[in-house]
Amino acid sequence: MRLRSREHLLEVDALAQERGRIAADVHDLVMQDLAFALAAARTLADDPALAQRALAVVEASERALAGARGVVDGLVRRDRPSVIEVVRGSVTTAARHVPVTFESRGVDAGSQLDRHTLDALVHIGREAVTNAVKHAHPDSIEVVLEHADEWRLNVSDHGRGFDVAAVRSGFGVESMRRQAQALGGRLELSSHPGRGTTVEAVIP
């Protein structure tokens, strides 16, 4: 009986992790781009020459975004994946072929978050890992999610690094910073040539 119970728990955990990964994929690979397209279409709708077509795009984008949000909500309601599962699934997907180690500290296994904080952690983790894979060509990436009095997400890569003072921050870094600051938090970036890069977000 104990063996069967353990096997059942392992199956439940595996299914929960898979749902968390799928929810993160829909959020990262579909909803983010839909939101961007919707914002662009709304801007175009201000042009009288493009208004009619732009409004049609706006309506289609709103329907698609609502549908994608319903898929994510449905996945979450089935077993309500924890913040650990969602963030881990997101950064693992973003890393593609690069090995990722994920660690949580002080985070209860079933911890749930409000949507804004969870979205910020997912976005920052995904962007940090994506930037590392794209620019640093790391051998591995380490992600640590901590919670004490505040949420702390640390993404470190073992890549080529760069001189922070000599390189202007790109759109990805600025979007991560805005996400953290919008919730009263902060984002810190440290890097040195040949010694990798670390991105740390702190959200109250």
Residue pairs with C-beta under 8 A, 6 or more apart in sequence:
12 79
15 79
16 79
16 81
16 85
17 81
17 85
17 88
17 89
19 75
19 76
19 78
19 79
19 81
19 85
20 75
20 81
20 82
20 85
20 86
20 88
20 89
21 85
21 89
21 92
21 93
22 75
22 89
23 72
23 75
23 76
23 81
23 86
23 89
24 86
24 87
24 89
24 90
24 93
24 122
25 89
25 93
26 68
26 71
26 72
26 75
27 72
27 90
27 119
27 122
28 90
28 93
28 94
28 122
28 126
29 93
30 68
31 65
31 68
31 69
31 72
32 123
34 61
34 64
34 65
34 68
35 65
37 57
37 61
38 58
38 61
38 62
38 65
41 54
41 57
41 58
41 61
42 54
42 58
44 50
44 51
44 54
44 57
45 51
45 54
45 55
45 58
47 54
75 81
80 110
80 112
81 89
82 107
82 108
82 109
82 110
82 111
82 112
83 107
83 111
83 112
83 113
83 118
83 121
83 145
84 104
84 107
84 109
84 111
84 145
86 118
86 122
87 102
87 121
87 122
87 125
87 143
87 145
87 153
88 102
88 143
90 122
90 125
90 126
91 100
91 102
91 125
91 126
91 129
91 141
91 143
91 155
92 100
92 102
93 126
94 125
94 126
94 129
94 130
94 133
95 129
95 133
95 141
96 133
98 132
98 133
98 138
98 139
98 140
98 141
99 139
99 140
99 141
100 129
100 140
100 141
100 142
100 143
101 140
101 141
101 142
101 143
102 143
102 144
102 145
103 142
103 143
103 144
103 145
104 144
104 145
104 146
105 144
105 145
105 146
105 147
106 146
106 147
106 148
107 145
107 146
107 147
111 147
113 121
116 183
117 151
117 183
117 203
119 179
120 179
120 180
120 182
120 183
120 185
120 201
120 203
121 145
121 151
121 153
121 201
121 203
123 175
123 176
123 179
124 153
124 155
124 176
124 179
124 180
124 187
124 199
124 201
125 143
125 153
125 155
127 172
127 173
127 175
127 176
128 155
128 176
128 199
129 141
129 143
129 155
130 172
131 170
131 172
131 173
131 199
132 138
132 141
132 155
132 157
132 159
132 197
133 141
135 159
135 162
136 157
136 159
136 160
136 161
136 196
136 197
137 159
137 160
138 157
138 158
138 159
138 196
139 158
139 159
140 157
140 158
141 155
141 156
141 157
141 158
142 154
142 155
142 156
142 157
142 158
143 153
143 154
143 155
143 156
144 152
144 153
144 154
145 151
145 152
145 153
146 152
146 153
146 154
149 204
150 185
150 202
150 203
150 204
151 185
151 201
151 202
151 203
151 204
152 200
152 201
152 202
152 203
153 200
153 201
153 203
154 198
154 199
154 200
155 198
155 199
155 200
156 196
156 197
156 198
156 199
157 196
157 197
157 198
158 196
159 196
159 197
160 193
160 194
160 196
161 191
161 192
161 193
161 194
161 195
161 196
161 197
162 191
162 193
162 197
163 191
163 192
163 193
164 189
164 190
164 191
169 177
169 189
173 187
173 189
173 199
176 187
176 199
176 201
177 187
179 187
179 201
180 186
180 187
180 201
180 202
180 203
181 187
183 203
183 204
184 203
184 204
185 201
185 202
185 203
185 204
186 201
186 202
187 199
187 200
187 201
187 202
188 199
188 200
188 201
188 202
189 197
189 198
189 199
189 200
190 197
190 198
190 200
191 197
191 198
